[in-house]
Amino acid sequence: MADKKKIGRYEIQAVVGEGASAVIYRAHDPEIDRTVAIKLLKQDRNIDEEYLTRFLREAKSAGAISHPNIVTIYDLGQLDGAPYIAMEYVKARPLDAVLAAKETFSVKQFIRIGIQLAKALDYAHRQGVVHRDIKPANVLLMEDGETVKLTDFGVARLSGADELQKTQAGTMLGTPRYMSPEQVAGREIDGRSDLFSLGAILYELLAHRRAFDSERLGLLMVQILQQDPPPISNFASGVPDGLQRAIAKLLHKWPEQRFQSGEQLAETLTRELKAIEEAEDEQRRNKFLPLRLKLAALAGATLAGLFLICMAIVYDVQARMVEGKVLESGGSLAKFVAVQAALPVLGQNWLPLQLFVADARERGSFDYLAVTDHRGIVQAATDQGSVGKHLTPPVSTREFSPASDLTTSSATLPGGKPIFLFQTPILFHKTVIGHIYLGIGREATDRVLRSTLWLLTVLGLVSVLAVMGLSYFLGAVIARRLRLLREALTAFGNGDIDRRIPQQGSDEIGQLFSAFNLMADQRGPGGARRDAKPNAAPAVVAEVAQINCVTNATLIVKMGGP
């Protein structure tokens, strides 16, 4: 068969597997443009019309199954009288190859695999399809190492599960090892037989040995029918008891004593997985951390959070106050310059304004100053290249609350220097005859705010470290005193009834020390309370002896004795 180029409409690409009854090909379906797997029964099988009819009926039944953990059957047909099945092609390894490589799974991985297989079997059984040949070779492990798919559903009885009947005496094949007792005995089977086979696989995954390991066919049948496999704990440690009980229940000889459905098994495994995850979460939460470190970390984190909030508030208030003072001063200065420039602008006497601006530039009084006429033409400016041109003001990045006679914004000069830009009209009898554009650098303001931020940061860091150090010290003191109490309790519990705690105190821990010492004082030798009533045994013995004497004397008198 391996030299064939096509099977039906499928174009053969390679042989990917071969067993006693069939050959598996990887093929291409040109009609849908997808890769499929073709399972072709070998022609040396005893294929007659009745066999072919049963095979096609079983394959059609399996084709109705659609589940994420079951390999999907797409198509079926015949080639030279031999039936074939086209099914989903998956990049995966059969579980028998994984077991042969002695690969191991964590308990959580194992449970997730078991849940998937249980749900797949439950779905198939609800559709009326029993696999009949659950074995590692029919379980495909995907590349992620946790997802599995069952294959050969519905056709196993015809293509492989009758190997037992065709096995010569004393010869061992793979399939019978995972059969259920009812299969071996030739009784009627149902989905619970698949669950037994699944139990044998799960046992092997956990114990790293087969549940029924004889290499002789006759003895293997006896093991399946009569013997329970050794406990998993004999071969693997760390396996939860509930998981071991679940697998033991799957491998019960009588179907009535097993899980009655894959759903029941999936629910049990899900509970075990949840218990493991909760235990891990609890362990992570309760990971030991000394009391002094807990107190220091908690106090430091709390103070740091509060300080960050306070620092943000203080910084915001400080920034608003500083900016407010600068804006107020700059606005007043811009208006003053506008008033002084009104007469020169009205008379178009630009020389005094140009001299004023030049002097301001040399003194560094302003970072930016421009005087325009009513047409917007620059008549005097710190940037002499703009004189005689329409003004192009610096690019504003943020505008503050505007007023009717003053517009204030944050801007950037062409060289990248940040400034506060003040724009105010030059008025004459309430008529706008020009504009003043005055810029004051932000460096001083930003420097003040940066200094404030650094000081607050240093103050906060020092405060947090101080509080953490104090908390660590207090935690160490408390832990040391608690250690004394623990040691005293342990010693007293071990029989050292003379143990006392010498340290005293009026705080809560000191009161615990006093309570311990009082408890120890009230205990006598052997642990008895000192204020308990004395032992009454001697008095009882004396009283019994007295009664015996009286009784004996009475008997002697009655018998006529001395």
C-alpha positions, 0 to 999 in steps of 0.5 A: 500500500505504501507505494500508492499515490492516491487513496480515493481523492486523497493524495498520499504524502507519507506513511506515519504508522503501521500496525498489525491490522492497518497502515496510517498515511498522511495525505492531502485532501485537494477538495478542501485543501487540508491535511488528513490521516488515512487509516487503511485496513490491510488486504490480508485481513479476512474482509468479506461483505459482512465485515465490510458492512459492519466496518462502515456502520461502525465508522459512520457511527464514530463519524457523528462524534465531535469533541475537542479531545476526540480525533474527528472522522471526515470520510470513509470508503474502499480501496480494492475492497479494503476499507479506509477512514479519513480522519483529522491529522494532528501533530502529536505523539502516541502515549505509548511512545511517551511511556517508552521514553520514560517521560513523567508528568506532574500530578496536575498535568496528569489530572488535566490529562485524565479529565480530558480523557474522562470527558471524551469518553463520557461524550462518546458513551452518551452518543452510544459509541463504545471504544473497546480498545482504549490503550496508550497507542490510541491516546495522542499527546499534543505538542503542548504536553497537556492536551490529548485526543482519543483516536480509533473511536468506533472502529477499534472492535473491527480493526484491532480489539479482536487481537486477543482471539487471534493471539497464539497461546503464550504470545503477548500483544499490546492490546490485551494488556488494557482489556477489562475483565468483562472483555477477557471473559467474553461478557457483554461490555459497555462504557464502563469497560472503557473506563477500566482501560483508562484506569490501567493507562492512568495507573501506568502514568502515575506508577511508571509501571503497568497495572498488569505486567505479565508477559505471558498471556495466560497469566496476564488474563488471570491478573486482569480477572482476579488480581488487583495491581499493587498500590501506586504509593509503592512506586510513586510518592506524593500522589494524593490519596484521593487520586489513588482511590479514584484509580483503584475504583476504575480498576475494580473487577466488577463494572458496578463498582467502578465509576458509572460514567466518564462524567463522574470520573471527571468530577472526581478528578476536578475536585482533586485538581482544585484541592491541589491548587487550593493547597498550593495557594494556601502554602504560598500565602502562608509562606513563613516570614518572620514577624519583624519583617512582616511588621516592617514591610507593612508599616513601610508600605503603609507609610509610603502610600500615605506619603506619596498621596500627601507628597502629590497634594503638597507638590500640586499646591506648591506648584499652583502657588509658585505659578500663581505668583509668577503669573501675577507678577508677569501680568502686572509687568506686561500691563505696565509695559503696555501703559508706558508704550501707549504714547510712543505707539500712538505717535508711531515713535518707535525709537524709544521702544526699540531702545527700551527693548534693547536695554532689557535684552542686554540686562536680561530683564525679559527672555522675550519681548515684542511690541506690535502696532495695530496691524500686528507688525513688530516694531520692537523686539528682543528678536531683532530679525522679527522687526518689520514683520508680522508677529509669529508668537512662540508656540503655546503648550498650555493656556492659563485662565484668560482675562479680558485684558491679559492672556497668559500661556506656557510657551517654548521659544525657538531655541527650546527654552520654556517661558511664561508668555503674557499678551496684553493690548496697548490701549488709548481711550479703550482703543487697541493700538498695539500689543505687548508680548512679554516672556519670562523664563520658567527655569527658576520656577521649575528649579524651585519645584524640582527642589521641592520634589527632591526634598519631599522625596528624601523626607519621605524615604527617610521617614519610611526607612525610620518607621521600617527600622523601628517596626523591625526593632519592635517586631524583633522584641515581640518575637524574642518574648514570644520565643521565650513563651514557646520554649517554656510551653514546649519544655513544660509539655515535655515534662519539665514542670519546674520551667518558669519564665523569669521575665515579667511585665505589665503589657499583654505579653507580660500577662501571658508570662504570668499566666504561664507561671501561675499555671505551672505553679498550680501543677504538682508532680506528674502534672496534677493540680496542687489544689486537687484533693489528696489521693483517696486510694489509701483511705479506701484500702483501709476501709476495705480492710476494715470491712473484711476484718468485720466480715471474717469475725462474724463468720468465725462466730457463726461457725463456733470458732474461738 
